[in-house]
Amino acid sequence: PSPPLPRCAEPKPEPTTDGEPKPAVTNEPPPRGVTELKIAPEPEPHMTSDQ
């Protein structure tokens, strides 16, 4: 039987300065406040000019 892989070889998330595990994704999601502004900005009335 093959020997078990060393712990260092296991793909475990590296702990950040805060102590929480770092996600595999590099681009961390911004806070809800920033996300709402970027994802759902106020819909400008661009359809008004069409009418």
C-alpha positions as CSV (number, residue, x, y, z in Angstrom):
1,P,0.0,0.0,0.0
2,S,1.2,3.5,-0.8
3,P,2.2,5.7,2.1
4,P,-0.3,8.6,3.0
5,L,0.6,12.0,1.6
6,P,2.2,14.4,4.0
7,R,0.0,17.1,5.5
8,C,1.9,19.8,3.7
9,A,0.9,18.2,0.4
10,E,-2.8,18.4,1.2
11,P,-4.6,21.3,-0.4
12,K,-5.7,23.1,2.8
13,P,-6.6,26.8,2.9
14,E,-3.8,29.0,4.3
15,P,-4.9,30.9,7.4
16,T,-4.9,34.7,6.9
17,T,-3.9,37.4,9.5
18,D,-7.4,37.4,10.8
19,G,-7.1,33.7,11.6
20,E,-9.9,32.6,9.2
21,P,-9.1,30.1,6.5
22,K,-8.3,31.8,3.1
23,P,-10.8,30.8,0.4
24,A,-9.4,29.1,-2.7
25,V,-10.7,32.0,-4.8
26,T,-8.3,34.9,-5.0
27,N,-10.9,37.6,-5.5
28,E,-12.7,37.8,-2.2
29,P,-16.3,39.0,-2.3
30,P,-16.7,42.6,-1.1
31,P,-19.1,43.4,1.8
32,R,-22.9,43.4,1.2
33,G,-22.9,47.2,1.0
34,V,-20.4,47.4,-1.8
35,T,-21.8,44.3,-3.5
36,E,-25.3,45.8,-3.8
37,L,-23.9,49.0,-5.2
38,K,-21.8,47.2,-7.8
39,I,-24.3,44.4,-8.7
40,A,-27.6,46.3,-8.5
41,P,-27.0,50.0,-9.1
42,E,-30.0,52.4,-9.3
43,P,-31.8,51.7,-12.7
44,E,-31.5,54.8,-14.7
45,P,-34.7,55.8,-16.6
46,H,-33.1,55.2,-20.0
47,M,-36.4,53.8,-21.3
48,T,-38.1,57.2,-20.9
49,S,-36.4,58.6,-24.0
50,D,-37.9,55.7,-26.0
51,Q,-41.4,56.5,-25.1
